[in-house]
């Protein structure tokens, strides 16, 4: 299973437009992808769910963990990390 820890760079966090872009890219991937706050008590959410991403309430400067498993997972994780912020 691949994973990326990413510090969210967007001023609005992982909300609105950044979240929509993130979900659109995740939806193109054939594998399951999850996102969770690196330091939080909320369980991981489906990266293909805009409501799940928004429910995480990720703000600028917070770190998230993106996980995926399967063929092409590393490439997808790299692209999602770039959308979300700074690895």
N, C-alpha and C positions, 0 to 999 in steps of 0.2 A: 504494500500500500504506500503510495506516495503522499507526501504532505508538504505544504509550504506555510511558514509563519510569515505573516505580512503585517506591517504597520500601515494603517489606513492613512492615506495622504490627503484625500479630498477634504476641503473645508467643511462640507456638509456631512462628512463621514460616509458610511455605506448606505446612503439614503437617496431617494429620488433618482436622478439621472445616473449616478454611478451604480446604484443597485440594479436599475433596469438594464444597463449595459452588461453588468456582471451576469445577471440571470440569462440574458439573451445568449451570451457566449456559452454558459453552462448547459443550456438546453440543446445546443448543437452536439454535445458530447454523448456518446452511447452509454457511458458508465454512470454509476451513482457518484455524486459529489456532495460532500457535506462541508458546512462552515460552522465554526464555533468561535466564541471569544476565547482567547488564550488564557485569560485570567478571569473566569466567571463561572457562575453556577448553572447557567442555562445550558441545556443539552444541545448538541449539534443540530443544525437544521438542513433541510434539503436546499442545495445551492440553486436548484431550478425553480424554487418557489419565491416569488417576490415578497409575499406576505411573511414567509419565514425569515428572509433576510432583513426585512424592515423590523420584525419583532425582536431581532437581536439587539437593536438600538446601538449599533456600532458608531462611535464618534471619532473624529479626527484624532490621530495619535494612539488610538487603541490597536492592539494586536489581535489578529484573527488567525485561526488555523484552518486551512483548506485541505481537504483530503479527497483522494480519488484512487480507484484501483481498476486496472484493466489496460488493455492495449491503447497506447496513445495518452495515458494519464499524465505522464511527465510534461508533454507539450501543452495539454489543457491546463495543468496547474501553473505552468509558466505564464500562460496568457491571462489566466484569472488573477494571478499575483500582480501582474502588470496593471490590470484594470483597477484592482483594489488599492494599490499603493506601493510602498517600498518594501522589498523583501529583506 
